[in-house]
Amino acid sequence: MGESQLSSFMRFCEASTGSRFRDQTAFHEFSVAEYRRFWQLFLQWSDILHEGSPEPVCTDDLCERASFFPDVRLNYVENLLRIDSSETANRLALVAHHPSRPPQRLTRGELRDRVRNVATGLRRLGVAPGDRVVAVAGNNAEVVVGGLAAAAIGATFSSAGTDMGAPAVLSRFEQLEPTVLMANLSGGEAESMTLSERVGEVARRLPSLTAVIALDDGPVPSRLPAPVHPLTELMTGAAPDAVDSEWERLPFNHPLFVLFTSGTTG
């Protein structure tokens, strides 16, 4: 059995620094005491696709003012869905389980192709880096594809569960002024409203929307403020762009997700 990734990185750091870490506690102490060196070595060892200078690693010792790798640019999705060989492309990447149909399985290559097509579709809808894309969705493959496609072109993604009422969703999404709303339209009920009705209420209260993307074939809400595009249309209808043209590299600190908490998690 080969060594773990952590052990491999620790050995790399030993070779690079001339130090000897007797155990993982000592390695952790090194990562705290010499964190700039630690993260510089990690960027080198991990082979993360990026451009720009790794120096400075961090601009300040105070976390309130610190910015890591200000001169580095990368794309999260380019690295996450990186394919180095046909073997890598055929590896299982995602399994989605459904209550009423067989599990859905996507290889890394299949997931990458879907994400690239949807990213191209989002670009054609006018989504640009810095825009917000939100979703009312369950835990399914479609929202994974949509969220990664948004991240691939530099949009910031946020989601809410299908069991949340419209007021709770709006209390989050109104702050974000999203350009695109992705949504499952078929599902259970909450507050005596169907999921489609709740999605419609949310969409009508978001004046910034320019498009709604249906993640399934549920009933389309009435009186939406923006046109509806099925995700399947975006996945199959976009002509392929130049190879990897979707992977625009963005600043290291470019916002990727917006996450909300009730506050009870501390």
Secondary structure, DSSP 8 states (H G I E B T S, - for coil): ----HHHHHHHHHHHHH-----SHHHHHHHHHHTHHHHHHHHHHHHT--EEE---SSBS-SSTTT--B-TTEEE-HHHHHT---SHHHHTSEEEEE--SSS--EEEEHHHHHHHHHHHHHHHHHTT--TT-EEEEE--SSHHHHHHHHHHHHTT-EEEEE-TTS-HHHHHHHHHHH--SEEEE--SS-EETTEEHHHHHHHHHHT-TT-SEEEESSSS---SS-SS-EEEHHHHHHHS---STTTT---EETT---B-----STT-
